[in-house]
């Protein structure tokens, strides 16, 4: 094997390891959220769907890692994702308002995953691994869809939580809120 091919394999192995770490920490947060959102008619099924997506993504990445015969990952990224995961866990433990802020945190985590998959797609494509590029694109699209679902469901979850906290809530703003959020994203798409 040439030095360039060895370097390519190491880079791809590092990306796979990094993505496994990201997906693992997202799955851990969603494990907690399954219980938090179980009784919420809007968020419960959504969180369950997200959990299944992340679990499936993680399994696919681990299979790819086994097929490549690697277990490498960037130790700096792994340490950083461990710290971020622990911080998210601590936030979950002290949080009093649950579901809307959990979805907000998912939104942030899903954008991290989407950026990571974007980088992996470009890396795998440019280094000649079309199979992994295709996997990265598939997972990127899943996260893009999940982010859009959060955009769509978050207004109702927020309104419901406000009402449950005793606020006089005007639920008629729901449709307009969804329109404004959708419009903001659509108007800025390139």
N, C-alpha and C positions, 0 to 999 in steps of 0.2 A: 504494500500500500504506500502511495506517495505521501510526502509530508503534507501537501495541500489536502489530500483526501482525509488524512488523519485529523487535521485541523478542522475540516468541515464536520466530521463526525463528532468531535469534541464540542463544537459550537452547538450542533443540533442536540446533543445529549444535555448540555447545559440548559438550553431552552426547555426541553422536556421536563427536566428536574424542576426548573423554576415554575413552569405551569402546573405541575403536580402539587407543588407547595401552595400556590395561589388557590387552586381548586380545593385542596384539602382544608384550608382555612375558611373558605367560603362555605364548604359543606358543614363544618363545625358550627358556624354561626347559624346556618339554616336548621341544623339539628335542634338548636335551642328555640328557634322561631316556630318550628312545627307545633310545639306545645303552646307557645305564646298566642299564636293566631288560630288555633284549632276551632274556636267558637265564633270566629268572625266570618260572616258569610261572604264578604268580598276578598279578604286577605287570606283566609284559610286555604282555599283551593289554589290560590296563586303561590303561596309559600310552598305548598306541597309540590306543585308543578316545578318550581325553581329547584327544590331539593332533588327531585328526580333528574332534572337536567344536569345539575352539577355532579351528581353521582354517576350518571352515564358518561359525562365528559371525562371524569376522573378515571373511570374504568378504561375508556378508550385510550387515554394517555398512558396508562400503565401497560396496556397491551402493546402499544407502540414502543414504549421503552423496553419491554421484554424482547420484542422482535428485533430491535436495534442492538440488544445485548448490552445496554448501558444502564447505569443507575446514577450517573453524574448529575450534579446540579450546582449552581453557583453558590458557594457557602455564604457569601455576603447576602444574596437575595433570600436564601433559606432563613438566615438569621433575622433579616428584616421582616419577612412575612410571619415568622414566629412571633416577633414582638408585636406586629400589627394585629395578629390573631388574638394574642393575649390581651391587648388593649381593648379590642372589640368585645371580648368576653367580659372584661371588667365593666365596660360601659353597659352591656346587657344586664349585668348583675345589679347595677345601681339605678337603672332606668325605671322611672315610674310610669311615663307614658310609653306604651309599648309598640304597638303595631306600626303606626305611621313612621316613627323614628327608626324602627327596624327596617322598614321598606326603604327609607332614606339611606340607611347604611348599606342595604343591598345594592341600591342604585350606585353608590360610590364603589363598592366592591366589584360590581358587574362592569363598570367602566374601566377599572383596573384590569380586569380579565380581558375585556374587549381590546384594550390597548396592547396587552401582552400577546393576545392572539394575532393582532395586526402585525406586530413585530415578528412573531414566529412565522406567519404566512410569508412575509417578505424574505425572511432568512431562509426558510425551507425552499422557497421558489428559486431564490438566487443561488443556492448551493446545490440545486438539482434534485431535491427530494420532493417530487410532485405528490406522492402519497401523503406525506406530512403537511404539505401546503394545503391539500384538499381537506385534511382533518382540521387544520387551523381555520380555514374559511368556514367550514361547517359550524365549528364552535363559536366563531365570531358572529355568525348570523343568529345563532341561538341567543347569544348575549344581547345582540341588538334588539331582537324581539322581546326579550325579558325586560330590557330597559324601557321599551315602548309600553309594555304592559304595566309597568310601575307608573309611568306617566299617566296612563289611562285610569288606573284604579286608586292612585294616591288621593285625589280630591275626595272621593267618597269615604275613604278610611279616615281622613282628617275630619271631615264633617261629622262622621259617626262618633269619633272620639270626643270631639267638642261637645256634642249633644250628651254623650254619656257622662261628661264631666259637669253637666248642669248648665251649659251655655244655651241661650236661645239662638238656635242655628236656623238660618234660612237655606233649606236644602234646594231651593229653586236655583241657586247659583251653580249647582253641580254641572249642568250642561255647558254653561258659559265658561266655567273654569277649565273643563276638558278641552273646549274649543280653543281657548287662549293658549293653553299649554301645547296643544297640537300645532297651532298656528306659529308659535314661537320657533318650534323645531323645523317645521316645513319651510318657513320663510328664510331660515338661515342655512338650509341645506344647499350644498354646492353641486 
